[in-house]
C-alpha cells in the first residue's frame, strides 16, 4: 500500500527511484592494476592510467566483469551478451581524464527484480532497470588547507556497479527496505562489502511527488547519501519541501541536491544535467564487451543460496515466522550460526535464543557475532539441557549470562553450581507437602475460591528448591494435593 502524505490541498503520493553505486570487491581497478585497498596514504595507489597520462590505454579487468554478471544474476536480471563502454564527459577536479568511462545505452545487466520485506509483514517487488559498470572518480579534500583544495586519486578508476531501480518505491520505509535488501544480496554474493561509512556503497535518491494516480512530478536527485537512516531522513525532508513549493503555487526545479545531516535538510548543488549534456559516445580505446551464455552459466553455478531463498527455506524447513526468518538471514554469518544451533535442536527454540538472548546481549555490548564468547556449539549445548529437562528455562538464562562472562560450556556451569533440575517426583512431593503444611490459611482461602493463590504455592516450592524443581511436575502435584 503506497504511503500517502497529507498536505493542505489533499493527499500526495511519493515516487522514488534509486541509483546505488556499489564498489566492486576486486584487488585491482577497472582498467588498471593499481590496488583498491581502503585507507592507504593519499595518491599512493594511482597508476599512469588512473592519472590519465597521455597515451595510456585502459585494459578491462576480467574479474570485475565476472563480479558484475554474478550481481546481475543475484538480482534476477537479464545479462546482456554484448555491452559497450562509453565516455561520459564532464569536468571535475578529481576526474583527471575530463570524462568518466561508463556504460549508458548498452549496459552489461538489463532488467530484473528483487523482493523487499516491509515492517507490516508484506512483501513487495521492486524493479531493477539496469546495472552498469563504470570507474569511480577521485576525491576532493577541502579540509587539509585553509585556502586550497587537495585531490586524492586513490579511488580514481575503482570499479563501480551502478544499480538503477524503477520508480517503484513509495516512501522512506520502502526505500530503507530496498537499500537494506540490496546491500544484503551484494554481501551474500561477495561482490560489494556494502560499507556505506567507507563510501563503498552510496545512494542517489530521485524523489518526486504527485496526486495519487496522477502524472509523474518533477524529480530532485539527492546525491551520495551514505546510510540507510540518512536516506529515510532525506526523503522525509525533501517530500515536505516539494509539497510546500507546489501548494504555494511554485514549481519544483529538476536539480541535484545534497543532504546535510547536521542541519537535517537538503540543499541545492546544481541544476540536473540530462544525458545529452554528457555527450556520451563509445570509448574508442575499448572494444564492445562480449559475454557468452556459457560464461554466464558457469558464473551461475558459483552463486550461493541468496537471502530470499534462505528466508523461504527457513520458514518451510524450520517452521519459522517471516519475522524470525528475516532477522536470521540479515547476515550470512548469522544465518550459518543459527543453522549450526538448530540442526540438533528444536528449531523455534533455537531461533528464540539466537535472536532474543544472543543478539540482544551482543547488541547491548556492541560486539560482533564473530567475537561472541558463546559459540554456536555452546549455545546448542545449552538448548539441549533445556530440552531434556536438565535445567529449566529460567535457570538457563542465568547459565547463559555465566557463559557470556566466562566462555564456559553450559554443562560445566550446571555441574559446578549444582543447577540440575529436580525431576524426582518423590523429592518434589515432600517439598510440596511441606509448603502446604506451612500455609494452612492460604490453603483454606484457595479452596474457598481464591484461584490466584495457586501461583503463591508454585513460588514457595520453587523458592525452597532454589528454582531447580521441574515446573511441570510442581504444577501437577499442587493441583492434585490442593484439588
C-alpha positions as CSV (number, residue, x, y, z in Angstrom):
1,X,0.0,0.0,0.0
2,X,1.5,3.3,-1.1
3,X,2.2,5.8,1.7
4,X,0.2,9.0,1.2
5,X,1.2,12.3,2.7
6,X,-1.5,14.8,3.8
7,X,-0.9,18.3,2.5
8,X,-3.0,21.4,2.7
9,X,-4.6,20.6,-0.7
10,X,-5.2,16.9,-0.1
11,X,-3.2,13.7,-0.3
12,X,0.2,13.3,-2.1
13,X,1.9,10.2,-3.3
14,X,5.7,9.8,-3.1
15,X,7.5,8.4,-6.1
16,X,11.2,7.3,-5.6
17,X,13.8,5.7,-7.8
18,X,17.3,4.9,-6.6
19,X,20.7,4.8,-8.2
20,X,23.1,2.8,-5.9
21,X,26.8,3.0,-6.6
22,X,28.5,-0.2,-5.2
23,X,32.3,-0.6,-5.3
24,X,33.2,-4.0,-6.7
25,X,35.2,-6.3,-4.4
26,X,38.3,-6.7,-6.5
27,X,42.0,-6.3,-5.7
28,X,42.7,-4.0,-8.7
29,X,40.8,-1.3,-10.5
30,X,38.5,-1.4,-13.5
31,X,41.1,-0.5,-16.2
32,X,44.4,-0.7,-14.3
33,X,46.4,-2.9,-12.0
34,X,46.5,-0.4,-9.1
35,X,45.4,-1.6,-5.7
36,X,41.9,-0.8,-4.4
37,X,42.7,-1.2,-0.7
38,X,40.9,1.3,1.5
39,X,42.7,3.6,3.9
40,X,46.1,3.9,2.1
41,X,48.1,7.1,2.0
42,X,46.6,9.7,-0.4
43,X,47.8,9.2,-4.0
44,X,49.7,6.0,-3.2
45,X,47.6,3.7,-5.4
46,X,47.5,5.6,-8.7
47,X,48.7,4.1,-11.9
48,X,49.5,6.1,-15.0
49,X,46.1,5.1,-16.4
50,X,44.3,6.4,-13.3
51,X,46.2,9.6,-13.5
52,X,45.2,10.0,-17.3
53,X,48.7,10.4,-18.5
54,X,48.9,10.9,-22.3
55,X,49.0,7.8,-24.4
56,X,47.9,5.5,-21.5
57,X,45.3,2.8,-22.6
58,X,42.7,1.2,-20.4
59,X,42.7,-2.6,-20.1
60,X,39.5,-4.2,-18.8
61,X,39.6,-6.2,-15.6
62,X,38.1,-9.6,-16.3
63,X,37.3,-10.4,-12.7
64,X,35.3,-7.2,-12.3
65,X,33.2,-8.3,-15.3
66,X,32.5,-11.7,-13.6
67,X,31.5,-9.8,-10.4
68,X,29.0,-7.7,-12.3
69,X,27.5,-10.8,-14.0
70,X,27.3,-12.5,-10.6
71,X,25.5,-9.5,-9.2
72,X,23.1,-9.3,-12.1
73,X,22.2,-13.0,-11.6
74,X,21.6,-12.3,-7.9
75,X,19.2,-9.5,-8.8
76,X,17.2,-11.9,-11.1
77,X,18.3,-9.7,-14.1
78,X,18.9,-10.3,-17.7
79,X,22.6,-10.5,-18.6
80,X,23.4,-8.8,-21.9
81,X,25.8,-10.8,-24.2
82,X,27.1,-7.5,-25.6
83,X,27.7,-4.3,-23.7
84,X,29.6,-1.1,-24.6
85,X,31.8,1.2,-22.6
86,X,31.2,4.9,-23.3
87,X,32.7,8.2,-22.3
88,X,30.6,10.4,-20.1
89,X,32.1,13.9,-20.5
90,X,32.2,16.4,-17.6
91,X,34.8,18.4,-15.9
92,X,35.6,17.9,-12.2
93,X,39.0,18.5,-10.4
94,X,39.2,14.9,-9.2
95,X,38.4,13.4,-12.7
96,X,41.8,13.6,-14.5
97,X,40.6,12.5,-17.9
98,X,37.8,15.1,-18.2
99,X,35.5,12.1,-18.8
100,X,34.4,9.0,-17.0
101,X,34.4,5.6,-18.7
102,X,30.9,4.3,-18.0
103,X,28.0,2.4,-19.8
104,X,24.8,4.0,-21.0
105,X,22.8,2.6,-23.9
106,X,24.2,-0.9,-23.7
107,X,24.8,-1.9,-20.1
108,X,26.1,-5.3,-19.0
109,X,23.0,-6.1,-17.0
110,X,19.4,-5.4,-18.0
111,X,16.0,-5.6,-16.3
112,X,15.5,-7.5,-13.1
113,X,13.5,-7.6,-9.8
114,X,14.1,-8.0,-6.1
115,X,11.7,-8.7,-3.2
116,X,11.6,-6.3,-0.2
117,X,10.2,-7.2,3.2
118,X,8.2,-4.4,4.8
119,X,7.7,-3.7,8.6
120,X,3.9,-4.7,8.3
121,X,4.9,-8.2,7.1
122,X,4.0,-7.6,3.5
123,X,6.4,-8.4,0.6
124,X,6.8,-6.1,-2.4
125,X,8.7,-6.4,-5.7
126,X,10.9,-3.5,-6.9
127,X,12.0,-3.5,-10.5
128,X,15.7,-3.1,-11.4
129,X,16.2,-1.1,-14.6
130,X,19.8,-2.0,-15.2
131,X,23.2,-2.4,-13.7
132,X,26.2,-0.9,-15.5
133,X,29.9,-0.8,-14.8
134,X,31.9,2.5,-14.5
135,X,35.0,3.9,-13.0
136,X,35.0,6.0,-9.8
137,X,36.3,9.5,-9.6
138,X,39.0,10.6,-7.2
139,X,38.2,12.6,-4.0
140,X,38.5,16.4,-3.5
141,X,39.7,17.2,0.1
142,X,38.6,20.6,1.3
143,X,39.7,20.3,5.0
144,X,43.5,19.9,4.6
145,X,44.5,23.6,4.0
146,X,42.8,27.0,4.8
147,X,42.8,28.3,1.2
148,X,43.4,25.2,-1.1
149,X,41.6,22.0,-2.0
150,X,43.7,18.8,-2.4
151,X,42.9,15.9,-4.7
152,X,43.4,12.2,-3.7
153,X,43.3,9.9,-6.7
154,X,43.4,6.6,-4.8
155,X,39.7,6.0,-5.6
156,X,40.1,7.1,-9.2
157,X,39.5,4.2,-11.5
158,X,38.0,1.8,-8.9
159,X,35.2,-0.3,-10.4
160,X,31.7,0.7,-9.5
161,X,28.4,-1.1,-10.3
162,X,25.6,1.5,-10.7
163,X,22.4,-0.3,-9.9
164,X,19.3,1.7,-11.1
165,X,15.8,0.9,-9.8
166,X,12.5,1.5,-11.4
167,X,10.5,4.3,-9.8
168,X,8.6,1.7,-7.8
169,X,9.5,2.9,-4.3
170,X,6.7,4.7,-2.4
171,X,8.1,6.1,0.8
172,X,11.0,6.2,3.2
173,X,10.3,2.7,4.7
174,X,10.3,1.1,1.3
175,X,13.5,2.9,0.4
176,X,15.2,1.7,3.6
177,X,13.9,-1.9,2.9
178,X,15.2,-1.7,-0.7
179,X,18.6,-0.4,0.2
180,X,19.0,-3.0,3.1
181,X,18.0,-5.9,0.9
182,X,20.3,-4.8,-1.9
183,X,23.2,-4.5,0.5
184,X,22.3,-7.9,1.9
185,X,22.3,-9.5,-1.6
186,X,25.7,-7.9,-2.6
187,X,27.3,-9.1,0.7
188,X,25.9,-12.7,0.2
189,X,27.4,-12.7,-3.4
190,X,30.7,-11.2,-2.2
191,X,30.6,-8.6,-4.9
192,X,30.5,-5.4,-2.6
193,X,31.1,-5.1,1.1
194,X,28.2,-2.7,1.4
195,X,30.2,-0.5,3.8
196,X,28.4,2.8,3.5
197,X,30.6,4.6,6.1
198,X,33.7,4.0,4.0
199,X,31.9,5.0,0.8
200,X,32.0,1.6,-0.9
201,X,28.2,1.9,-1.3
202,X,26.4,5.2,-1.9
203,X,22.9,6.0,-2.9
204,X,21.5,8.7,-5.2
205,X,17.8,9.1,-4.4
206,X,15.4,10.5,-7.0
207,X,12.3,11.9,-5.4
208,X,9.1,13.4,-6.8
209,X,5.5,13.9,-5.5
210,X,2.2,13.7,-7.4
211,X,-1.5,13.5,-6.7
212,X,-2.4,9.8,-6.3
213,X,-2.5,8.1,-9.7
214,X,-1.6,11.4,-11.5
215,X,1.3,12.1,-13.9
216,X,4.8,11.9,-12.5
217,X,6.0,15.1,-10.9
218,X,9.4,16.9,-11.4
219,X,12.1,15.0,-9.6
220,X,15.0,16.2,-7.5
221,X,18.1,14.0,-7.0
222,X,19.7,13.7,-3.6
223,X,23.3,12.8,-4.2
224,X,25.7,10.5,-2.4
225,X,23.6,9.6,0.7
226,X,25.7,7.3,2.9
227,X,23.4,5.4,5.3
228,X,20.0,3.8,5.4
229,X,18.9,6.2,8.1
230,X,20.1,9.2,6.2
231,X,18.1,8.0,3.1
232,X,14.9,8.0,5.2
233,X,15.6,11.4,6.7
234,X,16.4,13.0,3.4
235,X,13.2,11.6,1.8
236,X,11.1,12.9,4.7
237,X,12.6,16.4,4.4
238,X,12.5,16.5,0.6
239,X,8.9,15.3,0.3
240,X,7.7,18.1,2.6
241,X,9.8,20.7,0.7
242,X,8.3,19.7,-2.6
243,X,4.7,19.6,-1.4
244,X,5.1,23.1,0.2
245,X,6.5,24.5,-3.1
246,X,3.7,23.1,-5.2
247,X,0.9,24.0,-2.7
248,X,2.3,27.6,-2.6
249,X,1.9,27.8,-6.4
250,X,5.6,27.3,-7.3
251,X,7.3,24.6,-9.4
252,X,9.9,22.1,-8.3
253,X,13.2,22.5,-10.1
254,X,14.8,19.4,-11.6
255,X,18.2,19.6,-9.8
256,X,20.8,17.7,-7.9
257,X,20.7,18.4,-4.1
258,X,22.9,17.4,-1.2
259,X,21.7,16.0,2.2
260,X,23.2,17.9,5.2
261,X,22.9,15.6,8.2
262,X,23.9,18.3,10.7
263,X,21.1,20.6,9.6
264,X,18.7,17.8,8.7
265,X,17.9,19.4,5.3
266,X,18.7,19.1,1.6
267,X,20.3,22.0,-0.3
268,X,20.7,22.7,-4.0
269,X,24.0,21.6,-5.5
270,X,23.5,22.1,-9.3
271,X,20.8,22.0,-11.9
272,X,20.3,18.4,-13.1
273,X,22.0,17.5,-16.3
274,X,20.3,15.4,-18.9
275,X,22.1,12.5,-20.7
276,X,22.8,14.6,-23.8
277,X,24.7,17.1,-21.7
278,X,27.3,14.5,-21.0
279,X,27.8,13.9,-24.8
280,X,28.1,10.1,-24.4
281,X,29.9,8.2,-27.2
282,X,31.6,4.8,-27.3
283,X,35.1,4.8,-25.9
284,X,37.4,4.4,-28.9
285,X,40.0,2.6,-26.8
286,X,37.7,-0.2,-25.7
287,X,36.1,-2.8,-27.9
288,X,32.4,-3.9,-27.2
289,X,32.4,-6.4,-24.3
290,X,31.1,-9.9,-25.3
291,X,30.0,-12.4,-22.6
292,X,28.9,-15.8,-23.8
293,X,25.9,-17.8,-22.5
294,X,28.4,-20.5,-21.4
295,X,30.3,-17.9,-19.3
296,X,27.1,-16.7,-17.7
297,X,26.0,-20.3,-16.8
298,X,29.5,-21.0,-15.4
299,X,29.1,-18.0,-13.1
300,X,25.6,-19.0,-12.2
301,X,26.9,-22.3,-10.7
302,X,29.0,-20.4,-8.3
303,X,26.1,-18.4,-6.7
304,X,25.4,-19.0,-3.0
305,X,22.0,-19.5,-1.6
306,X,20.6,-16.0,-1.7
307,X,18.7,-14.2,1.1
308,X,15.2,-14.7,-0.2
309,X,15.9,-18.4,-1.0
310,X,17.3,-18.9,2.6
311,X,14.3,-17.0,4.1
312,X,11.7,-19.2,2.4
313,X,13.7,-22.4,3.3
314,X,13.9,-21.3,7.0
315,X,10.2,-20.8,7.0
316,X,9.5,-24.1,5.3
317,X,12.1,-26.4,6.9
318,X,12.3,-24.9,10.4
319,X,8.7,-23.6,10.7
320,X,9.9,-20.1,11.5
321,X,7.8,-16.9,11.2
322,X,8.5,-14.4,8.4
323,X,9.9,-12.0,11.1
324,X,12.3,-14.6,12.7
325,X,13.5,-15.8,9.3
326,X,14.1,-12.2,8.1
327,X,16.2,-11.4,11.2
328,X,18.3,-14.5,10.9
329,X,19.1,-14.1,7.2
330,X,20.0,-10.5,7.5
331,X,23.7,-11.5,7.6
332,X,25.2,-14.6,6.1
333,X,27.2,-15.4,9.2
334,X,24.2,-15.1,11.4
335,X,22.2,-17.5,9.2
336,X,25.0,-20.1,9.4
337,X,25.3,-19.6,13.1
338,X,21.6,-20.3,13.6
339,X,21.7,-23.4,11.4
340,X,24.6,-24.8,13.5
341,X,22.5,-24.3,16.6
342,X,19.2,-25.5,15.1
343,X,20.5,-28.7,13.5
344,X,20.2,-30.9,16.6
345,X,17.7,-28.9,18.5
346,X,14.1,-27.6,18.4
347,X,14.4,-25.0,15.6
348,X,12.0,-22.5,17.1
349,X,13.6,-22.6,20.5
350,X,17.0,-22.2,18.8
351,X,15.6,-19.1,16.9
352,X,14.4,-17.6,20.2
353,X,17.7,-18.0,21.9
354,X,19.8,-16.7,18.9
355,X,17.5,-13.6,18.3
356,X,16.4,-12.6,21.7
357,X,19.2,-13.7,24.0
358,X,22.4,-13.8,22.0
359,X,21.8,-11.0,19.5
360,X,20.3,-9.0,22.4
361,X,23.4,-9.2,24.6
362,X,25.8,-8.7,21.6
363,X,24.0,-5.5,20.6
364,X,24.0,-4.3,24.1
365,X,27.7,-4.8,24.4
366,X,28.4,-3.6,20.8
367,X,30.0,-6.9,20.0
368,X,30.1,-8.6,16.6
369,X,28.8,-12.2,16.3
370,X,32.3,-13.3,15.1
371,X,33.6,-12.1,18.5
372,X,30.9,-13.7,20.6
373,X,32.2,-15.6,23.7
374,X,29.3,-18.1,23.2
375,X,29.9,-20.2,20.1
376,X,27.1,-22.0,18.1
377,X,28.3,-25.3,19.7
378,X,28.0,-23.9,23.2
379,X,24.5,-22.4,22.6
380,X,23.4,-25.7,21.1
381,X,24.6,-27.4,24.3
382,X,22.6,-25.0,26.5
383,X,19.4,-25.6,24.5
384,X,19.9,-29.4,24.8
385,X,19.9,-29.0,28.6
386,X,16.6,-27.2,28.4
387,X,15.1,-29.7,26.0
388,X,16.0,-32.8,28.1
389,X,14.7,-31.1,31.3
390,X,18.2,-31.0,32.9
391,X,17.6,-27.3,33.6
392,X,14.5,-25.0,33.5
393,X,14.2,-22.1,31.0
394,X,14.6,-19.7,34.0
395,X,17.8,-21.2,35.2
396,X,19.0,-21.4,31.5
397,X,19.0,-17.6,31.5
398,X,21.4,-17.4,34.5
399,X,23.6,-20.1,32.9
400,X,23.6,-18.1,29.6
401,X,24.8,-15.0,31.5
402,X,27.6,-17.0,33.1
403,X,28.5,-18.5,29.7
404,X,28.8,-15.0,28.2
405,X,31.0,-13.8,31.1
406,X,33.3,-16.9,31.3
407,X,33.1,-18.5,27.9
408,X,32.5,-21.9,29.7
409,X,30.2,-24.6,28.3
410,X,26.7,-24.8,29.8
411,X,27.1,-28.4,31.1
412,X,30.2,-27.4,33.1
413,X,28.4,-24.4,34.7
414,X,25.4,-26.5,35.6
415,X,27.7,-29.2,37.2
416,X,29.9,-26.7,39.1
417,X,26.9,-24.8,40.6
418,X,24.6,-27.8,41.1
419,X,21.9,-26.3,39.0
420,X,20.4,-29.6,37.7
421,X,16.6,-29.5,37.7
422,X,15.0,-31.7,40.2
423,X,12.6,-34.1,38.4
424,X,12.4,-36.7,41.1
425,X,8.7,-36.7,41.9
426,X,9.2,-38.0,45.4
427,X,11.7,-35.2,46.4
428,X,9.4,-32.6,44.9
429,X,6.3,-34.1,46.6
430,X,8.0,-33.8,50.0
431,X,8.6,-30.1,49.5
432,X,5.0,-29.6,48.2
433,X,3.7,-31.3,51.4
434,X,5.9,-29.0,53.5
435,X,4.7,-25.8,51.8
436,X,1.0,-26.9,52.2
437,X,1.6,-27.7,55.9
438,X,3.2,-24.3,56.5
439,X,0.4,-22.3,54.9
440,X,-2.9,-23.5,56.2
441,X,-4.6,-20.1,55.9
442,X,-3.7,-19.8,52.2
443,X,-4.8,-23.4,51.6
444,X,-8.2,-22.6,53.1
445,X,-8.5,-19.4,51.0
446,X,-7.5,-21.3,47.8
447,X,-10.1,-24.0,48.4
448,X,-12.6,-21.2,49.1
449,X,-12.2,-20.0,45.6
450,X,-9.1,-17.7,45.6
451,X,-7.6,-19.4,42.5
452,X,-4.9,-16.8,42.1
453,X,-3.2,-18.2,45.2
454,X,-2.0,-21.1,43.1
455,X,0.9,-19.0,41.9
456,X,1.9,-18.3,45.5
457,X,2.3,-22.1,46.2
458,X,4.3,-22.6,43.0
459,X,6.6,-19.7,44.0
460,X,7.1,-21.2,47.5
461,X,8.1,-24.6,46.1
462,X,10.4,-23.0,43.6
463,X,12.0,-20.9,46.4
464,X,12.7,-24.0,48.6
465,X,14.3,-25.8,45.6
466,X,16.2,-22.7,44.5
467,X,14.4,-22.7,41.3
468,X,15.5,-26.3,40.4
469,X,12.2,-28.1,40.6
470,X,10.7,-29.1,37.3
471,X,7.8,-26.6,37.0
472,X,5.5,-29.0,35.2
473,X,5.9,-31.6,38.0
474,X,5.3,-28.9,40.6
475,X,2.1,-27.7,38.9
476,X,0.8,-31.3,38.6
477,X,1.5,-32.2,42.2
478,X,0.0,-29.0,43.6
479,X,-3.2,-29.4,41.6
480,X,-3.6,-32.9,42.9
481,X,-2.9,-32.0,46.5
482,X,-4.9,-28.8,46.6
483,X,-7.8,-30.2,44.5
